[in-house]
Amino acid sequence: MHIITRRTLMKFWEKHPDSRTALQRWYKIVYHSDFSSFSELRKAFPSADKVDHFVIFNIGGNKYRLIVSIHFNRGKVYIRHVLTHAEYDKGDWKNESHN
């Protein structure tokens, strides 16, 4: 899958170094996969959830949340947010305009 953009992950793990290993592992799995549907993605990431048109991943033992938009038909993953669990729970990310 084509992931847009890894830079977002890198910026996050610079602020939260303990997230680096888990984010790199997520990136490697997704990059080397070709998921054709959400149900197929759930085989690799059983805790992934859908919220509106986003897919939410628990990262680092549920300490962080990775929010992406996935276009399975085009093989593209757009990273929208990487948040701490506390930031995610506030819900502000839901109110932002979506591209």
CYANA upper distance limits for C-alpha pairs under 8 A (distance plus 0.5 A):
  1 MET  CA     30 VAL  CA      6.63
  1 MET  CA     31 TYR  CA      5.39
  1 MET  CA     32 HIS  CA      7.12
  1 MET  CA     33 SER  CA      6.39
  1 MET  CA     34 ASP  CA      6.00
  1 MET  CA     35 PHE  CA      7.95
  1 MET  CA     75 GLY  CA      5.43
  1 MET  CA     76 LYS  CA      6.17
  1 MET  CA     77 VAL  CA      7.32
  2 HIS  CA     31 TYR  CA      6.84
  2 HIS  CA     75 GLY  CA      6.59
  2 HIS  CA     76 LYS  CA      5.28
  2 HIS  CA     77 VAL  CA      6.55
  3 ILE  CA     27 TYR  CA      8.46
  3 ILE  CA     30 VAL  CA      8.45
  3 ILE  CA     31 TYR  CA      7.24
  3 ILE  CA     76 LYS  CA      6.49
  3 ILE  CA     77 VAL  CA      5.21
  3 ILE  CA     78 TYR  CA      6.57
  3 ILE  CA     79 ILE  CA      7.80
  4 ILE  CA     76 LYS  CA      7.91
  4 ILE  CA     77 VAL  CA      6.52
  4 ILE  CA     78 TYR  CA      5.33
  4 ILE  CA     79 ILE  CA      6.52
  5 THR  CA      9 LEU  CA      8.20
  5 THR  CA     78 TYR  CA      7.32
  5 THR  CA     79 ILE  CA      6.80
  6 ARG  CA     10 MET  CA      6.95
  6 ARG  CA     27 TYR  CA      8.47
  7 ARG  CA     11 LYS  CA      6.67
  8 THR  CA     12 PHE  CA      6.87
  8 THR  CA     79 ILE  CA      7.74
  8 THR  CA     81 HIS  CA      8.43
  8 THR  CA     82 VAL  CA      8.15
  9 LEU  CA     13 TRP  CA      6.78
  9 LEU  CA     23 LEU  CA      7.35
  9 LEU  CA     82 VAL  CA      7.60
 10 MET  CA     14 GLU  CA      6.71
 10 MET  CA     20 ARG  CA      8.30
 11 LYS  CA     15 LYS  CA      7.23
 12 PHE  CA     16 HIS  CA      6.54
 12 PHE  CA     19 SER  CA      8.41
 12 PHE  CA     82 VAL  CA      7.26
 13 TRP  CA     17 PRO  CA      5.27
 13 TRP  CA     18 ASP  CA      7.61
 13 TRP  CA     19 SER  CA      6.03
 13 TRP  CA     20 ARG  CA      5.51
 13 TRP  CA     23 LEU  CA      8.41
 16 HIS  CA     20 ARG  CA      7.97
 18 ASP  CA     60 GLY  CA      8.37
 19 SER  CA     23 LEU  CA      6.57
 19 SER  CA     59 ILE  CA      7.91
 19 SER  CA     60 GLY  CA      6.48
 19 SER  CA     64 TYR  CA      8.08
 20 ARG  CA     24 GLN  CA      6.49
 21 THR  CA     25 ARG  CA      6.63
 22 ALA  CA     26 TRP  CA      6.72
 22 ALA  CA     59 ILE  CA      6.61
 22 ALA  CA     60 GLY  CA      5.92
 23 LEU  CA     27 TYR  CA      6.59
 23 LEU  CA     59 ILE  CA      7.40
 23 LEU  CA     60 GLY  CA      8.33
 24 GLN  CA     28 LYS  CA      6.61
 25 ARG  CA     29 ILE  CA      6.75
 26 TRP  CA     30 VAL  CA      6.67
 27 TYR  CA     31 TYR  CA      6.29
 28 LYS  CA     32 HIS  CA      6.62
 29 ILE  CA     33 SER  CA      6.71
 30 VAL  CA     34 ASP  CA      8.12
 34 ASP  CA     75 GLY  CA      7.28
 35 PHE  CA     40 GLU  CA      6.38
 35 PHE  CA     41 LEU  CA      6.22
 35 PHE  CA     72 PHE  CA      7.01
 35 PHE  CA     75 GLY  CA      7.90
 36 SER  CA     40 GLU  CA      7.05
 36 SER  CA     41 LEU  CA      8.30
 36 SER  CA     72 PHE  CA      5.68
 36 SER  CA     73 ASN  CA      7.23
 36 SER  CA     75 GLY  CA      8.19
 37 SER  CA     41 LEU  CA      6.88
 37 SER  CA     72 PHE  CA      6.44
 38 PHE  CA     42 ARG  CA      6.68
 39 SER  CA     43 LYS  CA      7.25
 40 GLU  CA     44 ALA  CA      7.87
 41 LEU  CA     45 PHE  CA      6.61
 41 LEU  CA     46 PRO  CA      8.43
 42 ARG  CA     46 PRO  CA      5.08
 42 ARG  CA     47 SER  CA      7.64
 42 ARG  CA     48 ALA  CA      6.70
 45 PHE  CA     57 PHE  CA      8.26
 47 SER  CA     57 PHE  CA      7.36
 47 SER  CA     58 ASN  CA      7.36
 48 ALA  CA     55 VAL  CA      7.11
 48 ALA  CA     56 ILE  CA      6.06
 48 ALA  CA     57 PHE  CA      5.36
 48 ALA  CA     58 ASN  CA      7.45
 49 ASP  CA     55 VAL  CA      6.10
 49 ASP  CA     56 ILE  CA      5.64
 49 ASP  CA     57 PHE  CA      7.32
 50 LYS  CA     54 PHE  CA      6.21
 50 LYS  CA     55 VAL  CA      5.11
 50 LYS  CA     56 ILE  CA      6.69
 51 VAL  CA     55 VAL  CA      6.77
 51 VAL  CA     56 ILE  CA      7.59
 53 HIS  CA     69 SER  CA      7.20
 54 PHE  CA     67 ILE  CA      6.93
 54 PHE  CA     68 VAL  CA      6.10
 54 PHE  CA     69 SER  CA      5.42
 54 PHE  CA     70 ILE  CA      7.83
 55 VAL  CA     67 ILE  CA      6.36
 55 VAL  CA     68 VAL  CA      5.86
 55 VAL  CA     69 SER  CA      6.65
 55 VAL  CA     70 ILE  CA      7.71
 56 ILE  CA     65 ARG  CA      7.09
 56 ILE  CA     66 LEU  CA      6.22
 56 ILE  CA     67 ILE  CA      5.22
 56 ILE  CA     68 VAL  CA      7.06
 57 PHE  CA     65 ARG  CA      6.16
 57 PHE  CA     66 LEU  CA      5.54
 57 PHE  CA     67 ILE  CA      7.02
 58 ASN  CA     62 ASN  CA      5.33
 58 ASN  CA     63 LYS  CA      7.76
 58 ASN  CA     64 TYR  CA      6.54
 58 ASN  CA     65 ARG  CA      5.53
 58 ASN  CA     66 LEU  CA      7.11
 59 ILE  CA     63 LYS  CA      6.72
 59 ILE  CA     64 TYR  CA      5.39
 59 ILE  CA     65 ARG  CA      6.19
 59 ILE  CA     66 LEU  CA      7.27
 60 GLY  CA     64 TYR  CA      6.61
 62 ASN  CA     85 HIS  CA      7.72
 63 LYS  CA     84 THR  CA      6.75
 63 LYS  CA     85 HIS  CA      5.99
 64 TYR  CA     82 VAL  CA      7.69
 64 TYR  CA     83 LEU  CA      6.16
 64 TYR  CA     84 THR  CA      4.89
 64 TYR  CA     85 HIS  CA      5.47
 65 ARG  CA     81 HIS  CA      8.43
 65 ARG  CA     82 VAL  CA      6.26
 65 ARG  CA     83 LEU  CA      5.67
 65 ARG  CA     84 THR  CA      6.60
 65 ARG  CA     85 HIS  CA      6.54
 65 ARG  CA     88 TYR  CA      7.22
 66 LEU  CA     79 ILE  CA      8.11
 66 LEU  CA     80 ARG  CA      8.41
 66 LEU  CA     81 HIS  CA      6.47
 66 LEU  CA     82 VAL  CA      5.07
 66 LEU  CA     83 LEU  CA      7.00
 67 ILE  CA     79 ILE  CA      6.82
 67 ILE  CA     80 ARG  CA      6.05
 67 ILE  CA     81 HIS  CA      5.52
 67 ILE  CA     82 VAL  CA      6.72
 68 VAL  CA     77 VAL  CA      7.03
 68 VAL  CA     78 TYR  CA      5.93
 68 VAL  CA     79 ILE  CA      4.97
 68 VAL  CA     80 ARG  CA      5.61
 68 VAL  CA     81 HIS  CA      7.40
 69 SER  CA     77 VAL  CA      6.35
 69 SER  CA     78 TYR  CA      5.56
 69 SER  CA     79 ILE  CA      7.05
 69 SER  CA     80 ARG  CA      7.39
 70 ILE  CA     75 GLY  CA      8.16
 70 ILE  CA     76 LYS  CA      6.42
 70 ILE  CA     77 VAL  CA      5.02
 70 ILE  CA     78 TYR  CA      6.75
 71 HIS  CA     75 GLY  CA      6.43
 71 HIS  CA     76 LYS  CA      5.74
 71 HIS  CA     77 VAL  CA      6.88
 72 PHE  CA     76 LYS  CA      7.07
 81 HIS  CA     93 TRP  CA      8.11
 83 LEU  CA     87 GLU  CA      6.20
 83 LEU  CA     88 TYR  CA      6.32
 84 THR  CA     88 TYR  CA      6.71
 85 HIS  CA     89 ASP  CA      6.66
 86 ALA  CA     90 LYS  CA      7.06
 87 GLU  CA     91 GLY  CA      7.70
 87 GLU  CA     92 ASP  CA      8.29
 88 TYR  CA     92 ASP  CA      7.98
 88 TYR  CA     93 TRP  CA      7.68
 91 GLY  CA     95 ASN  CA      8.05
 92 ASP  CA     96 GLU  CA      7.67
